[in-house]
């Protein structure tokens, strides 16, 4: 899918247009080969720069070819895993291309949530022809997206923590493991993005304007904060995984101990009644109150065993 936007006067309003014009923003999402060929031929884009961001294994980097530059960063990617009936948090590459200072292209293999505020006109001072500022705005918003999803991971961890206190199943541990994997993806991507941001700050690849440099520095600060949060949550998660695996095992041991004690108590009446079911002379066997006396004696004996087990904390 290809969407074309441009900031127009008066009021610098962002509008969607049908044809490619200078100063426009071309947003490409999950493109077909025909769409890629059309963009490549019409704008004379280097095919490598255009297709590299579509590789899900592509690492964040900056690449320059003549008068074209691509900035690849990792962005959060949320999707529903139908097999496990859960939401998965991972990362994927987003390519930001500047073509001869005439066109700006964003390209991604899936729908990029980080671009939605721009498409929905929720970002102030958005100018498609000011490509440096536009790139920094996207990078800043991307760092904020990471922080948002990290807070969601923290909330889901707290919910699972409450469930794990009384759990004897592995289901909650598997969910924690998924969150731990998400944190690994986030931490790795954030560190790679940090390298790209620091390289942009040097002003070697794209021209830095004084009014835009503060925005880039803010993006770097937000990205570093996200890295710190991801590291803290990873440390907490590792400790929780170890602690709660022991908790689940301990909960199971408590249940087994209780069931064993109950079995011991219930075996006493079975033994007594089995003896008096034998065809032989036993105490009280000939008394017309034998059943009552035996019942009361069995109850008292079972109660005594319960008291003993309880004092030994086996019940």
C-alpha positions as MATLAB code, in Angstrom:
seq = 'XXXXXXXXXXXXXXXXXXXXXXXXXXXXXXXXXXXXXXXXXXXXXXXXXXXXXXXXXXXXXXXXXXXXXXXXXXXXXXXXXXXXXXXXXXXXXXXXXXXXXXXXXXXXXXXXXXXXXXXXXXXXXXXXXXXXXXXXXXXXXXXXXXXXXXXXXXXXXXXXXXXXXXXXXXXXXXXXXXXXXXXXXXXXXXXXXXXXXXXXXXXXXXXXXXXXXXXXXXXXXXXXXXXXXXXXXXXXXXXXXXXXXXXXXXXXXXXXXXXXXXXXXXXXXXXXXXXXXXXXXXXXXXXXXXXXXXXXXXXXXXXXXXXXXXXXXXX';
ca = [
       0.000    0.000    0.000;
       1.263    3.437   -0.908;
       0.004    6.648    0.700;
       1.187   10.090   -0.377;
       0.925   13.127    1.918;
       1.956   16.741    1.573;
       1.859   19.844    3.734;
      -0.004   22.604    1.865;
      -0.732   26.250    2.435;
      -2.544   27.944    4.034;
      -2.091   26.687    7.551;
       0.462   24.015    6.637;
      -2.263   21.378    6.659;
      -1.319   17.755    5.958;
      -3.398   16.384    3.094;
      -3.356   13.121    1.186;
      -2.683   13.498   -2.522;
      -2.880   11.108   -5.476;
       0.334   11.884   -7.327;
       3.957   12.155   -6.230;
       5.172   15.738   -5.925;
       8.341   17.351   -4.664;
       8.274   17.888   -0.927;
       5.792   15.082   -0.339;
       5.882   12.161    2.095;
       5.452    8.698    0.589;
       4.396    6.101    3.153;
       4.834    2.526    1.896;
       3.376   -0.365    3.905;
       3.786   -4.060    2.976;
       4.410   -3.195   -0.684;
       3.994   -5.526   -3.611;
       6.796   -6.009   -6.129;
       4.886   -3.879   -8.675;
       4.618   -1.010   -6.189;
       8.333   -1.188   -5.423;
       9.201   -1.188   -9.110;
       6.919    1.803   -9.712;
       8.574    3.859   -6.942;
      12.020    2.748   -8.053;
      11.466    3.789  -11.660;
       9.529    6.983  -11.014;
      11.928    8.415   -8.417;
      15.083    6.631   -9.591;
      15.571    5.122   -6.141;
      18.452    2.791   -5.448;
      16.743   -0.656   -5.246;
      18.965   -1.772   -2.367;
      18.006    1.208   -0.213;
      14.338    0.645   -1.002;
      14.251   -3.084   -0.239;
      16.630   -3.393    2.717;
      14.067   -2.105    5.300;
      11.649   -4.866    4.232;
      14.014   -7.528    5.547;
      12.805   -8.367    9.064;
      16.358   -9.323   10.058;
      17.835   -5.982    8.937;
      19.712   -4.162   11.693;
      19.429   -0.413   12.435;
      21.983    1.508   10.421;
      22.572    4.472    8.108;
      23.446    3.926    4.463;
      24.305    6.564    1.868;
      24.353    6.074   -1.895;
      25.191    9.210   -3.906;
      22.352   11.677   -3.240;
      20.156    9.157   -1.431;
      20.216    8.164    2.227;
      18.342    5.536    4.212;
      18.017    5.469    7.989;
      16.844    2.119    9.317;
      15.592    1.889   12.902;
      13.717   -0.791   14.818;
      10.179    0.031   15.931;
       7.817   -1.845   18.281;
       5.567   -4.360   16.548;
       2.494   -5.781   18.280;
       0.514   -8.646   16.803;
      -1.903  -11.332   17.948;
      -0.575  -14.860   18.226;
      -3.682  -16.960   17.523;
      -1.931  -20.229   18.405;
      -1.216  -19.015   21.939;
      -4.198  -16.636   22.159;
      -2.016  -13.736   23.282;
      -0.485  -10.474   22.094;
       3.181  -10.659   21.124;
       5.566   -7.718   21.414;
       8.501   -7.724   19.039;
      10.389   -5.243   16.852;
      10.705   -4.711   13.108;
      12.719   -2.400   10.815;
      11.403    0.928    9.554;
      13.199    2.629    6.683;
      13.354    6.424    6.334;
      14.646    7.465    2.891;
      15.565   10.922    1.681;
      15.801   11.082   -2.113;
      17.826   14.031   -3.479;
      16.277   16.321   -0.844;
      13.084   16.204   -2.946;
      11.150   13.249   -1.559;
      10.796   11.562    1.791;
       9.850    7.879    1.944;
       8.924    5.733    4.938;
       8.776    2.022    4.223;
       7.914   -0.938    6.447;
       6.913   -4.583    5.972;
       3.942   -4.140    8.348;
       1.765   -1.279    9.486;
       3.908    1.026   11.608;
       2.102    2.231   14.722;
       4.758    4.896   15.203;
       3.547    6.675   12.044;
      -0.158    6.724   12.945;
      -0.010   10.017   14.901;
       1.485   11.674   11.804;
      -1.097   10.188    9.428;
      -3.922   11.167   11.809;
      -2.628   14.770   12.030;
      -1.912   14.483   15.766;
       1.633   15.878   15.566;
       2.117   19.630   15.726;
       4.465   21.492   13.389;
       4.578   18.705   10.822;
       6.069   19.789    7.518;
       6.706   17.121    4.893;
       9.225   19.360    3.107;
      11.327   19.783    6.271;
      12.783   16.303    6.047;
      15.363   16.614    8.825;
      12.760   17.726   11.362;
      10.311   15.091   10.107;
      12.885   12.322   10.626;
      13.695   13.554   14.134;
       9.977   13.741   14.984;
       9.554   10.105   13.917;
      12.603    9.026   15.927;
      11.349   10.909   18.991;
       7.896    9.381   18.676;
       9.480    5.943   18.236;
      11.331    6.268   21.553;
       8.056    7.259   23.238;
       6.368    4.189   21.726;
       8.995    1.968   23.309;
       8.361    3.603   26.691;
       4.615    3.048   26.292;
       4.990   -0.653   25.552;
       7.537   -1.085   28.329;
       4.949    0.247   30.794;
       2.443   -2.231   29.379;
       4.928   -5.056   29.938;
       5.380   -3.878   33.531;
       1.605   -3.905   34.133;
       1.236   -7.380   32.626;
       4.110   -8.574   34.805;
       2.393   -7.267   37.943;
      -0.832   -9.043   36.945;
       0.999  -12.329   36.402;
       2.814  -11.856   39.713;
      -0.537  -11.857   41.522;
      -1.604  -15.021   39.707;
       1.637  -16.845   40.428;
       1.363  -16.642   44.221;
      -1.247  -19.414   44.284;
      -0.445  -21.098   41.001;
       0.675  -24.678   40.500;
       0.657  -24.497   36.700;
       3.312  -23.553   34.165;
       0.949  -21.330   32.146;
       1.878  -18.152   33.994;
       5.585  -18.952   33.716;
       5.236  -19.347   29.954;
       3.576  -15.924   29.760;
       6.430  -14.451   31.789;
       8.859  -16.104   29.395;
       7.114  -14.399   26.449;
       7.423  -11.027   28.184;
      11.082  -11.729   28.895;
      11.654  -12.433   25.194;
       9.917   -9.150   24.326;
      12.260   -7.307   26.685;
      15.253   -8.931   24.992;
      13.979   -7.770   21.582;
      13.333   -4.271   22.918;
      16.704   -3.947   24.649;
      18.645   -5.111   21.591;
      16.709   -2.814   19.239;
      16.938    0.203   21.537;
      20.707   -0.136   21.824;
      21.034   -0.392   18.041;
      18.759    2.639   17.605;
      20.914    4.551   20.083;
      23.962    4.039   17.852;
      22.018    5.411   14.867;
      20.823    8.454   16.838;
      24.330    9.238   18.061;
      25.653    9.046   14.497;
      22.922   11.412   13.297;
      23.887   13.884   16.037;
      27.326   14.287   14.457;
      25.677   15.920   11.423;
      27.679   13.845    8.972;
      24.760   12.164    7.179;
      21.973   14.736    7.169;
      22.180   18.469    7.641;
      21.404   19.542   11.200;
      19.489   22.755   11.753;
      19.820   24.521   15.067;
      16.085   24.454   15.767;
      15.950   20.695   15.056;
      19.011   19.624   17.037;
      17.124   19.913   20.336;
      14.497   17.520   18.979;
      17.169   14.955   18.132;
      18.736   15.346   21.577;
      15.291   14.787   23.134;
      14.920   11.620   21.052;
      18.318   10.403   22.306;
      17.330   11.098   25.924;
      13.999    9.254   25.534;
      15.754    6.334   23.855;
      18.329    6.070   26.655;
      15.540    6.192   29.222;
      13.818    3.337   27.401;
      17.069    1.345   27.478;
      17.354    1.856   31.236;
      13.737    0.824   31.778;
      14.165   -2.292   29.630;
      17.312   -3.266   31.560;
      15.584   -2.773   34.919;
      12.524   -4.768   33.865;
      14.752   -7.539   32.484;
      16.589   -7.814   35.801;
      13.306   -7.914   37.712;
      11.882  -10.469   35.294;
      14.871  -12.791   35.661;
      14.528  -12.706   39.436;
      10.784  -13.340   39.206;
      11.253  -16.323   36.896;
      13.634  -17.969   39.363;
      11.550  -17.093   42.416;
       8.197  -18.190   41.052;
       9.450  -21.441   39.609;
      10.394  -22.237   43.216;
       7.007  -20.948   44.434;
       5.118  -23.246   42.063;
       7.223  -26.213   43.157;
       6.668  -25.306   46.822;
       2.905  -24.939   46.320;
       2.813  -28.382   44.782;
       4.782  -29.840   47.702;
       2.318  -28.304   50.186;
      -0.626  -29.875   48.365;
       1.082  -33.264   48.232;
       1.906  -33.028   51.968;
      -1.727  -32.193   52.783;
      -3.092  -35.044   50.659;
      -0.645  -37.488   52.274;
      -1.763  -36.417   55.756;
      -5.433  -36.768   54.798;
      -4.697  -40.253   53.460;
      -3.106  -41.229   56.799;
      -6.133  -39.965   58.765;
      -8.617  -41.747   56.487;
      -6.664  -45.003   56.677;
      -7.290  -45.341   60.467;
     -11.058  -46.068   60.195;
     -10.341  -48.410   57.293;
      -7.850  -50.434   59.379;
     -10.097  -50.596   62.454;
     -13.224  -51.612   60.560;
     -11.217  -54.164   58.589;
     -10.107  -55.864   61.837;
     -13.660  -56.074   63.147;
     -14.820  -57.502   59.877;
     -12.711  -60.624   60.440;
     -14.294  -63.876   61.652;
     -12.461  -63.997   64.996;
     -12.963  -62.977   68.637;
     -11.999  -59.315   69.270;
     -12.601  -56.967   72.217;
     -16.171  -55.605   72.379;
     -17.162  -57.831   69.458;
     -20.005  -59.494   71.410;
     -21.377  -56.280   72.971;
     -24.662  -54.935   71.578;
     -23.028  -51.432   71.709;
     -19.890  -52.573   69.887;
     -20.598  -50.555   66.733;
     -21.061  -47.353   68.742;
     -17.983  -47.886   70.894;
     -15.849  -48.813   67.907;
     -17.097  -45.752   65.985;
     -16.393  -43.395   68.889;
     -12.950  -44.959   69.457;
     -12.108  -44.630   65.768;
     -13.178  -40.975   65.706;
     -11.096  -40.192   68.792;
      -8.072  -41.993   67.366;
      -8.410  -40.130   64.039;
      -8.772  -36.829   65.901;
      -5.611  -37.555   67.896;
      -3.697  -38.236   64.675;
      -5.004  -34.951   63.200;
      -3.757  -33.057   66.294;
      -0.332  -34.706   66.073;
      -0.003  -33.975   62.335;
      -1.145  -30.405   62.862;
       1.467  -29.810   65.581;
       4.110  -31.092   63.209;
       2.739  -28.657   60.556;
       1.824  -31.497   58.242;
      -1.768  -30.267   57.833;
];
